Amino acid sequence: MKHARRRHNRLRTRVASTTGALAVLLGAGVGSAAAAGKNTGTPLTAAAALDHAAQAPGQATPPDAAPAPAPGQLTLPAPTGRHRVGTVDLHLRDAKRMDPWVPGQQRELMVSLWYPATHTSRYPAALLPNSQQVLPGGVTLPTTAGHTGAPVDRKAGKLPVLLYSPGGRGNRATGTALVQDLASRGYLVVTIDHTHDTDDVVFPGGRHEASMLPPASKSRDLIDVRAADAHFVIDQLAEIARGHNPDVEHKPLPHGLTPAVSTKRVGMFGASLGGGSVAAAMHADSRIDAGVNLDGQLFGSSVHQRLDRPYMLFSSEHHNRNSDRSWARLWENLHGERLDLKLRGSGHNSFVDNQVLFPQAPGAFGITPEVMQQALGTIDPNRSIEVQRTYVAAFFDKYLRHRHSHLLDGPSHHYPEVDFVR
């Protein structure tokens, strides 16, 4: 037994050190959580230990065919919704708030907006918003399904808003497979880089802002900052809806964005620490109508506060309310519609793009088969993404669009990998 325990600890160290390097390359948002979990009173789970170092059937194929990838170029699964996808990056500055990690600076964020678009062939395909596009061995990161600055598709009508928060030290690119699919289904999805929490954020003009978290940073403090960031981003979307342009450099907004934005239907989701931030953001801003936590441990006061809006937990194989007291406590305080789903065969990194990128080029990431299975589990990555896309969309469709799906009523023979935890 002692030998087995030592072997497990060595494996965990290898996962943490390997993925710590990946956070710089890819914004993977995974690493050791020893510091993060200190003094929380909650035992570390796999969801935390891999996170933080200071982390539908029957739908039409989208009309745009993805270009053939170049040799050595990684790919992401194509979106499944009926809309083409547009995207634009915005630089936002909060004149009312100082940066909590760097004294004397106003809080600044980089965000990406993903939305249903038209005339996309006239606009360039967007790269992932990542500071480094080429990995060891000349392997390049994927080109996304988004087209930079393409006009909003007016046929999509008013767009429900979804906010995405990445894992600890991860950047806003890490959930692109899910994000661009939701945009293709008719959502305006806003992905957020939490500056100085994220390893490297690139601002206009080539300015880089690195992680500036103090060594003793606690996850509950990061989550509070992320909740404030989400509140600010919704405020900026409201400004766009009023006809203003909040971009610091006044970058032209995509045509048709202003009449399409609606802050009357807002959801939020995130992976790992980003998922753990959703409940706090919902407490900080009543405009967030529904939330989804993708395998993220919770820290801070939100665990103990009553929440009366719809909320879904979606966990990896070995993370649940029995192993994570923060989930058990939150569950008792959820008084709106609540769901607890488990994805069989999945690992913690099954809820970010790593699940499809690692297997395509393990050498570029320095990943061994043993480490990959620890991070990703045994589920087929493309199947994992299909399942998550289907259930996350069904949840937000129900609570933001009032489109009920029997998929959320209980186990489905179409998706036997999903357990409903009662």
C-alpha positions in Angstrom: 0.0 0.0 0.0 2.8 2.4 0.8 4.4 1.6 -2.5 1.2 2.4 -4.3 0.8 5.6 -2.4 4.3 6.7 -3.3 3.6 5.9 -7.0 0.4 7.9 -7.0 2.2 10.9 -5.5 5.0 10.7 -8.1 2.3 10.6 -10.8 0.5 13.6 -9.4 3.8 15.5 -9.3 4.5 14.6 -12.9 1.1 15.8 -14.0 1.4 19.0 -12.1 4.9 19.8 -13.4 4.0 18.9 -17.0 0.8 20.8 -17.1 2.5 23.8 -15.4 4.7 24.1 -18.4 1.6 23.8 -20.6 0.0 26.7 -18.9 2.6 28.9 -20.6 2.3 27.2 -24.0 -1.4 26.7 -24.2 -3.1 28.3 -21.1 -4.0 24.9 -20.0 -5.0 26.0 -16.5 -3.8 22.9 -14.7 -1.2 22.5 -12.0 -0.7 21.9 -8.3 -3.3 23.1 -6.0 -1.5 22.7 -2.7 -1.3 26.5 -2.1 -4.8 27.1 -3.4 -6.5 24.7 -1.0 -4.7 25.9 2.1 -6.9 26.9 5.0 -10.1 26.2 3.1 -11.2 23.4 5.4 -12.0 21.3 2.3 -9.8 18.3 1.3 -8.1 18.5 -2.1 -9.9 16.7 -4.8 -8.6 15.7 -8.3 -10.6 18.7 -9.6 -8.5 21.0 -7.4 -5.2 19.2 -7.6 -5.0 19.5 -11.4 -6.3 23.0 -11.5 -4.5 25.9 -9.9 -1.0 27.0 -9.2 -1.4 30.1 -7.1 -6.9 26.2 -12.7 -27.1 17.7 -30.2 -28.3 15.1 -32.1 -30.2 16.0 -35.3 -28.7 19.5 -35.8 -27.6 20.6 -39.2 -24.0 20.7 -40.2 -22.7 24.3 -40.3 -22.6 25.7 -43.8 -18.8 26.6 -43.6 -16.5 23.7 -44.2 -13.3 24.0 -42.2 -10.1 24.3 -44.3 -7.9 21.3 -44.4 -5.3 21.6 -41.6 -1.7 22.1 -42.5 0.8 19.3 -41.6 1.5 19.5 -37.9 -1.6 21.7 -37.2 -3.9 20.7 -34.4 -7.7 20.8 -34.9 -10.8 21.2 -32.9 -14.2 19.5 -33.7 -16.4 21.6 -35.9 -19.4 23.3 -34.4 -22.7 21.5 -34.8 -25.2 24.4 -34.7 -27.0 25.8 -37.7 -25.2 29.2 -37.6 -21.8 30.2 -38.9 -19.6 31.8 -36.2 -18.0 35.2 -35.8 -15.7 36.4 -33.1 -14.0 39.7 -32.0 -11.6 40.5 -29.2 -12.2 43.4 -26.9 -10.0 45.3 -24.5 -12.0 46.5 -21.5 -10.9 48.8 -18.7 -12.8 49.2 -15.4 -12.3 52.8 -14.4 -14.1 52.1 -11.1 -11.9 49.3 -9.9 -8.1 49.0 -9.2 -6.4 45.8 -10.1 -6.3 43.5 -7.0 -3.0 42.0 -7.9 -0.9 45.0 -9.2 -1.1 48.2 -7.1 -1.7 51.4 -9.0 -3.3 49.9 -12.1 -6.9 50.0 -13.1 -8.5 46.6 -13.8 -8.1 45.6 -17.4 -9.5 42.5 -19.2 -9.2 40.9 -22.6 -12.4 39.1 -23.7 -13.5 37.4 -26.9 -17.1 37.5 -28.1 -18.4 34.5 -30.1 -21.7 34.8 -31.9 -23.8 33.6 -34.8 -22.5 35.3 -38.0 -23.1 35.8 -41.7 -21.0 36.4 -44.7 -18.1 34.7 -42.9 -16.2 33.8 -46.1 -15.3 37.5 -46.4 -13.6 37.5 -43.0 -10.4 35.7 -41.8 -10.6 32.6 -39.7 -9.5 33.4 -36.2 -6.6 31.9 -34.4 -6.9 30.9 -30.8 -6.4 34.0 -28.6 -3.2 32.5 -27.2 0.2 34.2 -26.9 2.1 31.3 -28.4 0.8 29.6 -31.6 3.7 27.1 -32.3 4.5 24.3 -29.9 7.7 22.2 -29.8 8.3 20.2 -33.0 6.6 22.9 -35.1 3.1 21.8 -34.1 0.7 24.7 -34.4 -2.5 25.4 -32.4 -5.8 25.1 -34.2 -7.5 27.7 -36.3 -11.0 28.3 -34.9 -14.4 28.1 -36.6 -14.8 31.8 -35.8 -14.3 34.6 -38.4 -12.9 37.8 -37.1 -15.3 40.7 -37.2 -18.0 39.0 -39.3 -21.4 40.6 -39.1 -23.9 39.2 -36.6 -26.6 37.0 -38.2 -29.8 39.0 -37.8 -31.9 35.9 -38.3 -30.6 34.7 -34.9 -32.6 37.5 -33.2 -31.7 38.7 -29.7 -28.9 36.6 -28.4 -28.8 35.1 -24.9 -25.4 35.8 -23.3 -23.1 33.2 -21.8 -19.9 34.0 -19.9 -17.0 31.6 -19.8 -14.4 31.6 -17.1 -11.3 29.3 -17.6 -9.4 27.2 -15.2 -6.7 28.6 -12.8 -3.9 30.1 -14.8 -5.7 29.1 -18.0 -6.6 31.6 -20.6 -9.9 32.3 -22.4 -8.9 30.0 -25.3 -9.1 26.7 -23.3 -12.8 26.0 -23.8 -13.0 26.9 -27.5 -14.5 23.6 -28.7 -17.5 24.1 -26.4 -17.6 27.9 -26.8 -17.8 28.1 -30.6 -20.4 25.3 -30.6 -22.7 27.3 -28.3 -22.2 30.3 -30.6 -23.3 28.2 -33.6 -26.5 27.4 -31.7 -27.4 31.0 -31.3 -25.7 32.3 -28.2 -23.4 35.3 -27.6 -20.5 33.7 -25.7 -18.0 35.9 -23.9 -14.7 34.3 -22.8 -12.8 36.1 -20.2 -9.1 36.4 -19.4 -8.7 37.1 -15.7 -5.6 39.3 -15.9 -2.7 38.5 -13.6 -4.5 35.2 -12.6 -4.1 33.9 -16.2 -0.4 33.2 -17.0 -0.1 35.5 -20.0 -2.7 38.0 -21.4 -1.8 39.8 -24.6 -3.2 43.3 -25.0 -3.3 45.5 -28.1 0.1 46.7 -29.1 1.8 43.5 -28.0 1.7 44.3 -24.3 1.9 41.1 -22.2 0.6 40.8 -18.6 1.8 37.8 -16.8 0.5 36.1 -13.6 1.2 38.3 -10.6 -0.5 36.2 -7.9 1.3 36.3 -4.6 2.7 33.0 -3.4 0.1 32.8 -0.6 -2.9 33.5 -2.8 -6.0 31.6 -1.9 -8.6 30.3 -4.3 -11.4 32.1 -2.5 -9.7 35.4 -3.3 -9.3 34.5 -6.9 -12.9 33.5 -7.1 -14.1 36.9 -5.7 -12.0 38.7 -8.3 -13.4 36.6 -11.1 -17.0 37.3 -9.8 -16.3 41.0 -10.0 -14.8 40.6 -13.5 -18.0 38.8 -14.6 -20.2 41.6 -13.2 -18.1 44.2 -15.0 -18.3 42.3 -18.3 -22.1 42.2 -18.1 -22.0 46.0 -17.6 -20.0 46.4 -20.7 -22.4 44.3 -22.7 -25.2 46.5 -21.5 -23.2 49.5 -22.8 -22.9 47.8 -26.2 -26.7 47.2 -26.2 -27.1 51.0 -25.6 -25.0 51.8 -28.6 -21.7 52.5 -27.0 -18.3 50.9 -27.7 -16.5 50.0 -24.5 -13.3 48.8 -26.3 -10.4 50.9 -25.0 -8.9 51.4 -28.5 -12.5 51.9 -30.0 -12.0 48.9 -32.3 -15.0 48.7 -34.6 -17.7 46.3 -33.4 -19.1 43.7 -35.7 -22.1 45.0 -37.7 -25.4 44.1 -36.0 -23.9 43.5 -32.6 -25.7 46.3 -30.8 -29.3 45.3 -31.5 -28.4 41.6 -30.9 -27.0 41.9 -27.4 -29.4 41.3 -24.6 -28.5 41.2 -20.9 -32.0 40.0 -19.9 -31.0 36.4 -20.5 -27.5 35.6 -19.1 -25.8 32.4 -18.1 -22.3 31.5 -17.0 -20.2 28.4 -17.2 -16.6 27.6 -16.5 -14.1 24.7 -16.1 -12.2 23.9 -13.0 -11.5 27.1 -11.0 -13.7 28.9 -13.6 -16.5 26.5 -12.8 -15.9 27.0 -9.1 -16.3 30.7 -9.7 -19.8 30.5 -11.2 -21.8 30.4 -7.9 -19.9 33.4 -6.5 -20.6 35.4 -9.7 -24.3 34.5 -9.5 -24.3 35.8 -5.9 -22.5 39.0 -7.0 -24.8 39.7 -10.0 -28.5 38.8 -10.0 -28.5 39.2 -13.8 -26.9 35.8 -14.2 -30.0 33.5 -14.5 -28.3 30.1 -14.7 -24.9 28.5 -14.1 -22.9 25.4 -15.0 -19.8 24.2 -13.1 -17.6 21.9 -15.2 -15.7 19.9 -12.6 -14.6 22.9 -10.4 -14.1 22.8 -6.7 -15.6 25.7 -4.8 -14.0 28.0 -2.3 -15.2 30.9 -0.2 -18.6 32.1 1.0 -20.6 31.1 -2.0 -20.6 27.5 -0.8 -22.7 28.5 2.2 -25.1 30.9 0.6 -28.6 30.2 -0.7 -28.9 30.2 -4.4 -32.3 30.1 -5.9 -31.5 30.1 -9.7 -30.8 27.0 -11.9 -27.4 25.5 -11.4 -25.8 22.4 -12.9 -22.8 20.4 -11.6 -21.0 18.3 -14.3 -18.2 16.2 -12.9 -15.4 13.9 -14.0 -15.5 10.2 -13.1 -13.9 10.4 -9.7 -15.1 13.8 -8.5 -18.5 14.1 -6.8 -20.4 15.2 -3.7 -19.0 12.3 -1.8 -15.4 13.3 -2.4 -15.7 17.1 -2.5 -17.3 18.7 0.6 -17.7 22.0 -1.2 -20.0 20.3 -3.7 -22.0 18.7 -0.9 -22.4 22.0 0.9 -23.4 23.9 -2.2 -25.9 21.2 -3.1 -27.7 21.8 0.2 -27.9 25.5 -0.5 -29.3 25.2 -4.1 -33.0 26.0 -3.9 -33.7 26.5 -7.6 -33.6 23.8 -10.3 -30.4 21.7 -9.7 -28.6 19.0 -11.5 -25.6 16.9 -10.7 -24.2 15.0 -13.7 -21.2 12.7 -13.9 -19.4 11.9 -17.1 -18.1 8.3 -16.9 -14.6 7.7 -18.0 -13.6 11.3 -17.9 -10.7 13.1 -16.2 -10.4 16.7 -15.0 -8.9 17.8 -18.3 -11.8 16.3 -20.2 -13.6 19.6 -19.7 -11.2 21.8 -21.6 -9.7 21.6 -25.1 -6.8 19.5 -23.8 -9.0 16.5 -24.2 -8.7 16.7 -28.0 -5.3 18.5 -28.3 -3.2 16.2 -26.1 -3.9 13.0 -28.1 -3.1 14.7 -31.4 0.5 15.6 -30.5 1.5 14.2 -27.1 5.2 14.8 -27.8 4.6 18.5 -28.4 3.1 18.7 -24.9 5.6 16.4 -23.3 2.7 14.0 -22.3 3.3 10.3 -21.6 0.4 7.8 -21.9 0.3 7.4 -18.1 0.0 11.2 -17.6 -2.5 11.5 -20.4 -4.8 8.9 -18.9 -4.6 10.6 -15.5 -5.6 13.9 -17.0 -8.1 12.8 -19.6 -9.5 9.5 -18.3 -10.5 6.8 -20.8 -13.5 8.4 -22.6 -13.1 9.1 -26.3 -12.3 12.8 -26.6 -14.7 13.5 -29.4 -17.5 11.7 -27.7 -16.7 13.6 -24.5 -17.1 16.9 -26.4 -20.3 15.8 -28.0 -21.8 14.9 -24.7 -20.8 18.2 -23.0 -22.0 20.3 -25.9 -25.4 18.5 -25.9 -26.0 18.7 -22.1 -24.7 22.2 -21.6 -26.8 23.5 -24.5 -29.8 21.7 -23.3 -29.4 23.3 -19.8 -29.1 26.8 -21.1 -31.8 26.3 -23.7 -34.2 25.3 -21.0 -33.5 28.1 -18.6 -32.6 31.0 -21.0 -34.8 30.1 -23.9 -37.6 28.1 -22.3 -37.0 25.2 -24.6 -37.6 22.1 -22.4 -35.6 19.0 -23.2 -36.4 15.6 -21.7 -32.6 15.0 -21.8 -32.4 16.7 -18.5 -35.2 14.6 -16.9 -33.0 11.6 -16.3 -30.6 9.0 -17.8 -30.7 8.6 -21.6 -29.9 5.5 -23.6 -28.4 7.9 -26.2 -25.9 9.1 -23.7 -25.1 6.2 -21.3 -21.9 7.9 -20.2 -23.9 10.5 -18.2 -25.0 9.5 -14.7 -27.6 11.6 -12.8 -26.3 11.8 -9.3 -29.4 12.0 -6.9 
